[in-house]
Amino acid sequence: MPDADADADADADADADAGRPPIRGAPASRGDLWEPQTLANIRSMKWSQAFIPTLRDDPADAEAVSHKLLVRAGFIRQLMAGAYSLLPAGIRVRQHIVDIIREEMNTIGGQEFLLPAIHPADIWQASGRWDIDEMFHLKDRKGADLALGMTHEEIFTTVASELASYKQLPQIWYQIQTKFRDEPRPKAGLLRVREFTMKDSYSMDVDSAGLDVAFESHRAAYIRIFSRLGLDVIQVEASSGAMGGSDSVEFMAPSVIGEDVVVTSDCGYSANIEKAVSALDHMEDPRDIAPLERFPTPGVKTITDLVTFEGGAAADRQIKTLVFIADEVPVLALLRGDHDLQEQKLSDQLGVTMLRPASEDEIVDALGAHPGSLGAVGIQHLRIVADVALNGRSGMTTGANEDDFHCRNVSVDRDIVVNDWFDLRTVTQGDLCITCGEALTLQAAIEVGHIFKLGTKYSEALDAKILNENGKAVPVVMGSYGIGVERALASVVESSHDANGIIWPANLAPWDVVVTVVRPDDEPTMAVANRIYTELTAAGVEVILDDRKERPGVKFKDAELVGIPQRITVGPRGVEAGNVEWATRGTSEKRDVPINKAVGTLSEAISASKD
């Protein structure tokens, strides 16, 4: 165990050497932690007094690299599934992210708010979003229905209702606030959680032209933000989902751990898999349309079963029939047998709030057969939507709506009443781009930002109107724009690390430099280390002095694990020769620097590494 009295004496000596006045009421052992004057002093500290609980082994339940490293490096600790405590080092990185976001939002004219995280039910009921599954619902002691905010479109709109005239527009409002989401499968550390911080901003304009300007201003701001965070992002077309509205763009950071899929082509086309489309392949149908024929298919339950069944059909000659409940109404969705449904496309095209697969009992009630024998031939009592790949197809096979029976020679135009034709299928690797005709590429990615054109969805529902230049009351035209703060933090770690730990970009690192003391018990060494630490702090550099009574190897490993960009090593031999060693994280570069030039050299390098 380290000797606490010895540590206190060393701190007191260090303070005396630096010429610091004692702080009234501060324990002598606290040293620099009790200096109140400047932000630099607050952000600089001694490792022996800091809480940085590093671990040598990965947490047993962690799969994502960011989860493993943020726990091991002492940035986060899990409280329960989907809820994490941010420790001091994590708070420092998070604050740097928040500072960058705030600067860029202010640059485009954003005004910062802080709205409540707990909301009354009536506002969400008015917008039609009260029954979203991911929302935390609760009651107060009087029985009133409340919710924890998963987003703030509705609440900002209530504030916007105080706008009266087009002369007050445009407006850009934002906040950096806690959100809550009843995530069914929290995982991957900070990437999928139940409680998180989001920068959400909202634009208010008198018309769609103004919204276009605000949307592009946010797009440009987001490009600058992610560049400053060190994240390479792809802008993709995206679904607006439950948010509603028209145009929607996601900012995606490619990552093997990402749960979103980005579809791109060399011509510049890019879209989320939920939105992506591809060119249809050519199919030859029979020249003669044969009569519809019903035939027995005992034991056939799947597309594959019918492919191998004698007298069956290839997957691309089958019609896949899926039953969904859309806002409590049954709907049939038809696709080619070799295509998979993209459920978000179906939801978007139907324009519904709630969409789910029908249960087996609901399927039997609607069609009279179990899954595996379903079809739309002759069905007129249900809405039928079909993927465009089936348009005009003949010579197809589908279920007969009687268990163990199918129909062949199906002509879609002749035998099925399709109410709506939509693009419903999921794009796959190698499909052809609709723009250039070349093969599409699919890659996993993390969504780090999302911008929406909401239009008047919320202002109409919540009666947020202004008088236009003609004196007519019109709903405010809105946009919504979000960045997940902790998700961005984790995404940076996913993209910037090595076998030794995190490699923070200079703008985000918890400290700019660590001054590592090889022999804290050697007075000349400690005096030089304290001098460099004090001068760097005075120069506005965020510095941590590793004065722990640990082996140098332990200190070096911790500095690399935590990801501090620069390291100055102060040892007896170097001090005797008038030098300290300077190393940069993520490289093998090390060089000796004269003691009297160390602070100036390092300050210049740190300044140059930041934007």
VOGU-3710 file (C-alpha; in Angstrom, 3 decimals, decimal comma):
1> mpdadadada> 0,000/0,000/0,000  1,298/3,522/-0,796  2,305/5,594/2,221  -0,375/8,286/2,548  1,770/10,508/4,792  4,631/10,328/2,330  2,245/11,302/-0,471  0,997/14,266/1,554  4,537/15,415/2,279  5,473/15,112/-1,376
11> dadadadagr> 2,444/17,193/-2,377  3,216/19,848/0,194  6,826/20,024/-0,995  5,670/20,279/-4,610  3,337/23,159/-3,718  6,137/24,926/-1,855  8,481/24,480/-4,812  5,910/26,001/-7,136  5,436/28,988/-4,813  1,728/28,332/-4,369
21> ppirgapasr> -0,118/29,912/-1,419  -1,986/27,473/0,834  -5,732/27,149/0,230  -7,762/27,890/3,339  -9,597/24,798/4,570  -8,014/22,487/1,983  -6,411/19,249/3,170  -2,663/19,387/2,609  -2,767/16,070/0,757  -5,094/17,430/-1,927
31> gdlwepqtla> -2,554/19,600/-3,727  -3,658/20,844/-7,147  -7,148/19,433/-6,865  -8,020/22,351/-4,630  -6,777/25,150/-6,878  -9,856/27,141/-7,874  -8,468/29,856/-10,143  -8,576/28,695/-13,769  -10,175/26,100/-16,007  -6,694/24,851/-16,873
41> nirsmkwsqa> -5,968/24,263/-13,189  -9,273/22,462/-12,759  -8,528/20,225/-15,709  -4,954/19,492/-14,595  -4,265/17,155/-11,739  -2,012/14,538/-10,242  -2,672/10,907/-11,100  -2,082/9,871/-7,492  -5,110/11,943/-6,501  -7,313/11,195/-9,511
51> fiptlrddpa> -9,952/8,483/-9,780  -8,925/6,567/-12,908  -9,698/2,892/-12,082  -7,890/1,127/-14,945  -8,309/-2,630/-15,419  -6,003/-5,135/-17,072  -8,751/-7,479/-18,357  -11,761/-6,875/-20,578  -15,201/-6,955/-18,913  -16,719/-10,399/-19,424
61> daeavshkll> -19,931/-9,186/-21,050  -18,375/-6,668/-23,472  -18,333/-7,287/-27,225  -17,741/-3,839/-28,699  -14,183/-2,512/-28,613  -15,405/0,818/-27,244  -17,226/-0,939/-24,406  -14,125/-2,912/-23,455  -11,716/0,004/-23,608  -13,927/2,595/-21,932
71> vragfirqlm> -14,424/0,247/-18,983  -10,781/-0,846/-18,818  -9,491/2,721/-19,109  -11,705/3,929/-16,264  -14,101/6,112/-18,271  -17,398/4,333/-17,547  -18,991/1,789/-15,234  -22,270/-0,045/-15,805  -25,082/0,477/-13,312  -27,573/-1,787/-15,071
81> agaysllpag> -28,361/-2,837/-18,627  -28,349/0,297/-20,762  -27,333/2,694/-17,967  -23,742/3,808/-17,368  -21,940/6,046/-14,917  -19,432/8,390/-16,542  -16,310/8,656/-14,398  -14,082/11,775/-14,284  -12,003/10,908/-17,360  -15,197/10,160/-19,284
91> irvrqhivdi> -16,718/13,449/-18,191  -13,694/15,325/-19,509  -13,998/13,768/-22,981  -17,760/14,265/-22,989  -17,276/17,937/-22,119  -14,913/18,420/-25,045  -17,554/16,907/-27,362  -20,250/19,148/-25,897  -18,014/22,214/-26,280  -17,439/21,464/-29,971
101> ireemntigg> -21,137/20,879/-30,607  -22,102/24,043/-28,755  -19,560/26,152/-30,669  -20,818/24,940/-34,034  -24,483/25,323/-33,098  -23,852/28,873/-31,928  -22,029/29,565/-35,198  -25,221/28,911/-37,197  -27,288/31,110/-34,883  -28,499/28,485/-32,426
111> qefllpaihp> -29,928/29,608/-29,089  -29,520/27,194/-26,198  -32,478/25,999/-24,110  -32,936/23,396/-21,404  -36,371/21,766/-21,464  -37,825/19,290/-18,963  -37,047/15,600/-19,317  -40,387/14,576/-17,797  -43,458/15,282/-19,914  -47,251/15,214/-19,515
121> adiwqasgrw> -49,129/12,661/-21,594  -51,492/15,075/-23,342  -48,777/16,684/-25,465  -47,610/13,316/-26,817  -51,195/12,182/-27,282  -51,882/15,269/-29,366  -49,027/14,399/-31,728  -50,083/10,741/-31,905  -46,854/9,396/-30,431  -47,926/8,506/-26,891
131> didemfhlkd> -48,017/4,764/-27,596  -44,449/4,425/-28,902  -43,063/1,201/-27,419  -39,653/2,662/-26,587  -41,081/5,439/-24,399  -40,875/5,154/-20,614  -44,383/5,730/-19,251  -45,125/6,422/-15,587  -47,675/8,002/-13,272  -47,282/10,585/-10,553
141> rkgadlalgm> -48,767/10,184/-7,081  -52,074/11,624/-8,289  -52,311/9,106/-11,113  -51,499/11,502/-13,938  -49,813/9,908/-16,952  -46,269/11,092/-17,595  -43,366/10,103/-19,825  -39,604/10,425/-19,775  -38,607/12,313/-22,894  -37,027/10,211/-25,621
151> theeifttva> -36,950/13,308/-27,836  -38,328/16,847/-27,635  -40,162/17,729/-30,850  -43,453/18,089/-29,005  -42,005/20,077/-26,111  -40,100/22,557/-28,282  -43,278/23,009/-30,314  -45,131/24,088/-27,170  -42,520/26,835/-26,755  -42,803/27,724/-30,453
161> selasykqlp> -46,512/28,354/-29,916  -45,466/31,696/-28,392  -44,150/32,851/-31,765  -46,657/35,244/-33,311  -45,312/36,655/-36,567  -43,151/35,723/-39,533  -40,982/38,686/-38,476  -39,737/36,575/-35,557  -38,477/33,867/-37,912  -36,218/32,097/-38,637
171> qiwyqiqtkf> -35,279/30,593/-35,288  -32,827/27,815/-34,383  -33,197/26,446/-30,884  -31,160/23,672/-29,299  -30,434/21,921/-26,058  -27,991/19,327/-24,715  -30,250/17,208/-22,545  -30,740/13,721/-21,136  -33,049/11,388/-23,075  -34,628/8,097/-22,064
181> rdeprpkagl> -35,496/5,171/-24,303  -36,874/1,818/-23,197  -34,413/0,016/-25,422  -35,464/-3,663/-25,670  -31,910/-4,918/-26,238  -29,342/-2,557/-24,689  -25,848/-3,624/-25,703  -22,407/-2,518/-26,899  -21,711/-0,185/-23,989  -22,637/3,408/-24,823
191> lrvreftmkd> -23,830/2,578/-28,339  -27,243/1,216/-27,371  -28,491/2,492/-24,025  -31,614/3,520/-22,149  -30,331/6,841/-20,842  -28,145/9,148/-22,912  -27,354/12,754/-23,734  -28,432/14,266/-27,020  -27,922/17,567/-28,694  -31,295/18,131/-30,295
201> sysmdvdsag> -31,990/21,287/-32,239  -35,082/22,610/-33,980  -35,524/25,157/-36,708  -38,642/27,275/-37,112  -39,444/28,933/-40,427  -42,393/30,461/-42,226  -42,109/28,224/-45,299  -40,305/25,271/-46,869  -37,701/27,520/-48,482  -36,633/28,680/-45,034
211> ldvafeshra> -36,552/25,076/-43,836  -34,246/24,202/-46,729  -31,808/26,886/-45,580  -31,885/25,685/-41,948  -31,464/22,068/-43,062  -28,368/22,895/-45,111  -26,963/25,040/-42,284  -27,246/22,068/-39,953  -25,756/19,735/-42,540  -22,694/21,995/-42,811
221> ayirifsrlg> -22,450/22,322/-39,023  -22,590/18,546/-38,630  -19,811/18,062/-41,166  -17,631/20,450/-39,140  -18,582/18,817/-35,834  -17,733/15,299/-36,936  -14,520/16,468/-38,549  -13,460/18,086/-35,269  -14,401/14,906/-33,412  -12,115/12,932/-35,710
231> ldviqveass> -14,967/10,884/-37,180  -15,118/9,991/-40,865  -18,826/9,947/-41,681  -20,973/9,096/-44,673  -24,125/11,103/-45,348  -26,970/8,807/-46,358  -30,621/9,073/-47,286  -32,659/7,767/-44,394  -36,138/6,987/-43,190  -37,812/9,565/-40,978
241> gamggsdsve> -39,562/6,752/-39,080  -41,703/7,828/-36,150  -40,355/11,382/-36,463  -42,364/11,965/-39,616  -41,617/14,674/-42,137  -39,970/14,510/-45,543  -36,224/14,637/-46,193  -34,017/12,833/-43,728  -30,226/12,446/-43,721  -28,147/10,306/-41,387
251> fmapsviged> -24,466/10,736/-40,636  -22,950/7,272/-40,396  -19,538/6,251/-39,054  -18,433/2,961/-40,676  -17,717/0,334/-38,016  -17,830/-3,450/-37,784  -19,893/-3,115/-34,603  -22,468/-0,863/-36,276  -26,045/-2,113/-36,297  -27,071/0,045/-39,224
261> vvvtsdcgys> -26,157/-0,866/-42,791  -25,078/1,749/-45,315  -25,555/1,141/-49,033  -23,175/3,003/-51,357  -21,966/3,016/-54,937  -18,984/4,550/-56,698  -21,185/7,214/-58,295  -21,904/8,755/-54,885  -25,276/7,152/-54,154  -25,649/6,435/-50,442
271> aniekavsal> -28,578/5,388/-48,286  -29,443/3,583/-45,113  -30,563/-0,001/-45,789  -34,009/1,092/-44,540  -34,243/3,550/-47,427  -31,970/2,101/-50,122  -33,289/1,009/-53,501  -31,677/-0,979/-56,294  -32,341/-1,679/-59,953  -34,672/-4,573/-60,771
281> dhmedprdia> -33,150/-7,602/-62,419  -34,670/-8,767/-65,701  -37,106/-11,699/-65,583  -38,700/-13,594/-68,457  -42,337/-14,556/-67,862  -44,164/-17,320/-69,770  -45,529/-16,107/-73,103  -48,832/-17,844/-72,536  -50,683/-17,202/-69,280  -51,893/-20,619/-68,169
291> plerfptpgv> -55,037/-21,136/-66,069  -54,664/-20,874/-62,314  -54,021/-24,319/-60,806  -54,373/-25,352/-57,178  -52,156/-28,286/-56,090  -51,321/-30,129/-52,836  -48,059/-29,315/-51,027  -48,052/-31,458/-47,858  -45,423/-30,388/-45,341  -44,369/-27,300/-47,319
301> ktitdlvtfe> -43,969/-24,383/-44,889  -41,246/-22,161/-46,342  -39,937/-20,729/-49,600  -37,070/-23,228/-49,478  -39,465/-26,139/-48,913  -41,325/-25,261/-52,090  -38,076/-24,943/-54,064  -37,142/-28,555/-53,244  -40,704/-29,914/-53,463  -41,438/-31,968/-56,575
311> ggaaadrqik> -43,530/-29,769/-58,854  -42,627/-26,708/-56,781  -41,017/-23,463/-57,965  -37,752/-21,561/-57,791  -37,652/-18,817/-55,158  -37,831/-16,023/-57,730  -41,009/-17,578/-59,179  -42,789/-17,580/-55,814  -44,862/-14,870/-54,156  -44,103/-14,362/-50,478
321> tlvfiadevp> -47,195/-13,290/-48,488  -46,671/-11,531/-45,153  -49,388/-10,365/-42,787  -48,862/-7,226/-40,698  -50,991/-5,258/-38,274  -50,738/-1,585/-39,232  -52,341/0,703/-36,647  -54,485/-2,298/-35,643  -55,592/-3,032/-39,237  -54,415/-6,225/-41,051
331> vlallrgdhd> -52,440/-5,637/-44,246  -50,933/-8,119/-46,720  -47,441/-7,385/-48,038  -46,316/-9,304/-51,127  -42,745/-9,821/-52,328  -40,909/-12,094/-54,664  -39,869/-15,262/-52,877  -36,147/-14,525/-53,132  -36,540/-10,997/-51,723  -36,663/-9,956/-48,067
341> lqeqklsdql> -39,033/-7,317/-46,745  -37,549/-4,076/-45,399  -40,056/-3,458/-42,626  -39,235/0,232/-42,241  -40,083/0,785/-45,905  -43,463/-0,828/-45,343  -44,113/1,364/-42,315  -43,066/4,519/-44,156  -45,138/3,717/-47,227  -48,230/2,936/-45,184
351> gvtmlrpase> -47,731/6,089/-43,119  -48,617/4,332/-39,872  -47,504/4,919/-36,312  -47,450/1,267/-35,221  -46,531/-1,736/-37,361  -45,980/-5,305/-36,230  -46,101/-8,827/-37,692  -49,484/-10,457/-37,148  -49,681/-13,310/-34,658  -50,512/-16,794/-35,908
361> deivdalgah> -54,057/-16,514/-34,552  -54,520/-13,163/-36,317  -53,225/-14,689/-39,549  -55,659/-17,610/-39,383  -58,543/-15,231/-38,617  -57,649/-13,073/-41,625  -56,854/-15,724/-44,231  -58,055/-19,082/-42,899  -54,644/-20,759/-43,120  -51,375/-20,912/-41,212
371> pgslgavgiq> -48,059/-19,347/-42,323  -46,547/-21,367/-45,139  -49,790/-21,650/-47,104  -50,733/-17,982/-47,441  -51,545/-16,086/-50,602  -53,420/-13,079/-51,937  -55,260/-14,747/-54,834  -58,915/-13,723/-54,690  -58,508/-11,680/-51,503  -60,627/-8,538/-51,521
381> hlrivadval> -61,407/-7,908/-47,858  -57,871/-6,838/-46,917  -55,554/-4,119/-48,152  -52,837/-5,626/-50,338  -49,525/-3,856/-51,002  -46,887/-5,384/-53,232  -43,263/-4,819/-54,076  -42,684/-3,395/-57,552  -40,639/-6,462/-58,510  -43,970/-8,358/-58,763
391> ngrsgmttga> -45,610/-5,829/-61,056  -46,781/-7,611/-64,231  -45,351/-10,992/-63,200  -46,999/-14,201/-64,386  -46,172/-17,869/-64,034  -45,804/-17,410/-60,271  -46,628/-19,733/-57,356  -48,165/-18,759/-54,029  -50,083/-20,188/-51,085  -53,751/-21,128/-51,586
401> neddfhcrnv> -54,926/-19,994/-48,130  -55,557/-23,595/-47,220  -52,994/-25,515/-45,227  -50,784/-27,757/-47,412  -52,034/-26,282/-50,704  -50,539/-23,817/-53,190  -51,548/-22,188/-56,483  -49,376/-22,170/-59,600  -49,625/-20,211/-62,861  -50,470/-17,089/-60,900
411> svdrdivvnd> -50,735/-13,908/-62,954  -50,456/-10,959/-60,614  -52,508/-8,671/-62,885  -55,223/-11,281/-63,393  -55,428/-13,036/-60,019  -54,477/-10,518/-57,318  -56,050/-7,144/-56,539  -53,064/-5,007/-55,494  -54,100/-1,766/-53,829  -50,645/-0,145/-53,808
421> wfdlrtvtqg> -47,285/-0,789/-55,445  -44,270/0,117/-53,311  -40,554/-0,549/-53,163  -40,490/-2,897/-50,172  -37,503/-5,168/-50,616  -34,192/-5,075/-48,768  -31,189/-4,271/-50,947  -28,467/-6,928/-50,904  -24,750/-6,911/-51,650  -24,145/-6,839/-55,391
431> dlcitcgeal> -27,528/-5,402/-56,374  -27,152/-2,762/-59,064  -27,302/0,967/-58,432  -30,317/2,762/-59,918  -28,078/5,728/-60,794  -24,965/4,236/-62,380  -25,821/0,551/-62,849  -22,748/-0,622/-60,941  -22,802/-3,056/-58,023  -23,826/-1,626/-54,654
441> tlqaaievgh> -21,687/-2,071/-51,541  -23,107/-2,716/-48,081  -21,180/-1,907/-44,915  -21,983/-1,767/-41,215  -22,044/1,669/-39,606  -22,986/3,573/-36,459  -25,518/6,379/-36,733  -23,924/9,400/-35,036  -26,248/12,134/-36,286  -29,622/12,559/-37,978
451> ifklgtkyse> -31,334/15,593/-39,511  -35,042/15,741/-40,461  -37,366/18,055/-42,300  -40,427/17,820/-40,067  -42,549/20,291/-41,963  -45,766/21,105/-40,092  -46,446/17,692/-38,500  -45,995/18,935/-34,935  -46,973/22,579/-35,332  -50,345/21,543/-36,770
461> aldakilnen> -50,926/18,957/-34,021  -50,005/21,408/-31,258  -51,375/24,589/-32,857  -48,085/26,467/-33,214  -49,031/29,107/-35,791  -47,717/32,477/-36,870  -49,096/35,226/-39,084  -47,369/35,263/-42,471  -46,656/38,441/-44,458  -50,241/38,373/-45,768
471> gkavpvvmgs> -51,664/38,283/-42,251  -52,772/34,653/-42,584  -52,270/32,222/-39,685  -50,042/29,357/-40,865  -48,317/26,525/-38,981  -44,621/26,947/-38,257  -42,426/24,901/-40,601  -39,985/22,876/-38,504  -36,834/20,826/-38,740  -35,261/18,523/-36,161
481> ygigverala> -31,573/17,695/-35,811  -29,889/15,300/-33,362  -26,446/14,124/-32,232  -25,960/11,526/-29,498  -23,112/12,739/-27,283  -22,071/9,469/-25,613  -22,668/7,570/-28,845  -20,244/9,929/-30,580  -17,742/9,346/-27,780  -17,969/5,574/-28,182
491> svvesshdan> -17,823/5,840/-31,978  -14,539/7,720/-31,758  -13,087/4,880/-29,687  -14,392/2,327/-32,185  -12,521/4,101/-34,971  -9,417/5,190/-33,056  -7,649/2,570/-30,958  -4,901/-0,018/-31,081  -3,862/-3,100/-29,125  -2,686/-0,906/-26,244
501> giiwpanlap> -5,842/1,126/-25,761  -7,624/4,277/-26,891  -6,058/6,850/-29,224  -8,014/10,042/-28,608  -7,984/12,799/-31,228  -6,271/15,875/-29,821  -9,587/17,771/-29,546  -11,181/15,154/-27,302  -8,449/13,720/-25,085  -9,127/13,908/-21,342
511> wdvvvtvvrp> -5,655/15,445/-20,945  -3,338/16,813/-23,603  -0,228/15,409/-21,974  0,842/13,140/-19,147  4,052/13,946/-17,325  5,303/10,550/-16,200  7,740/10,546/-13,299  10,007/7,490/-13,363  11,229/7,944/-9,787  8,910/10,088/-7,644
521> ddeptmavan> 11,216/9,471/-4,694  14,110/11,193/-6,484  13,981/14,887/-5,514  15,700/16,368/-8,631  13,423/14,287/-10,874  10,304/15,346/-8,999  11,356/18,980/-9,011  11,719/18,969/-12,820  8,405/17,138/-13,244  6,597/19,638/-11,013
531> riyteltaag> 8,133/22,533/-12,897  7,010/21,195/-16,280  3,572/20,361/-14,896  3,143/23,852/-13,429  4,338/25,666/-16,549  2,176/23,561/-18,872  -0,837/24,239/-16,664  -0,114/27,969/-16,703  0,088/27,781/-20,509  -3,472/26,396/-20,651
541> vevilddrke> -2,447/22,829/-21,413  -4,553/20,098/-19,816  -1,944/17,993/-18,087  -1,885/15,134/-15,623  1,189/14,433/-13,517  1,727/10,723/-12,994  3,452/10,845/-9,633  2,273/7,416/-8,498  4,668/5,091/-6,752  4,284/2,478/-9,462
551> rpgvkfkdae> 6,732/0,803/-11,815  7,354/2,854/-14,978  5,906/0,038/-17,103  2,599/0,265/-15,259  2,459/4,018/-15,811  3,285/3,720/-19,500  0,597/1,066/-20,016  -2,011/3,169/-18,211  -1,160/6,262/-20,258  -1,573/4,295/-23,488
561> lvgipqritv> -4,781/2,626/-22,298  -6,344/5,959/-21,315  -5,217/7,382/-24,665  -3,411/10,584/-23,665  -1,922/12,028/-26,886  1,430/13,229/-25,545  3,753/11,888/-22,869  6,731/13,557/-21,250  8,839/11,114/-19,256  11,034/12,538/-16,522
571> gprgveagnv> 13,722/10,208/-15,166  16,933/10,602/-13,144  19,254/9,833/-16,060  17,526/12,263/-18,378  17,434/14,989/-15,745  21,121/14,529/-15,117  21,710/14,969/-18,860  19,357/17,959/-18,994  16,648/16,187/-21,046  13,178/14,683/-20,847
581> ewatrgtsek> 11,697/12,124/-23,250  8,772/13,107/-25,478  6,523/10,386/-26,946  3,359/10,674/-29,029  0,483/8,202/-28,559  -0,193/5,928/-31,508  3,322/6,220/-32,908  6,688/4,751/-32,004  8,311/8,182/-32,122  10,338/9,167/-29,072
591> rdvpinkavg> 12,915/11,883/-28,752  14,847/13,737/-26,120  13,991/17,392/-25,513  16,015/19,810/-23,383  14,252/20,498/-20,101  14,204/24,241/-20,650  12,549/23,802/-24,064  10,064/21,045/-23,157  7,108/23,287/-22,283  7,419/25,515/-25,346
601> tlseaisask> 7,978/22,620/-27,727  5,079/20,624/-26,339  2,689/23,598/-26,197  3,353/24,354/-29,869  2,811/20,722/-30,857  -0,456/20,494/-28,916  -1,739/23,749/-30,379  -0,901/22,581/-33,894  -2,709/19,264/-33,364  -6,007/20,978/-32,547
611> d> -8,251/22,844/-34,914
//
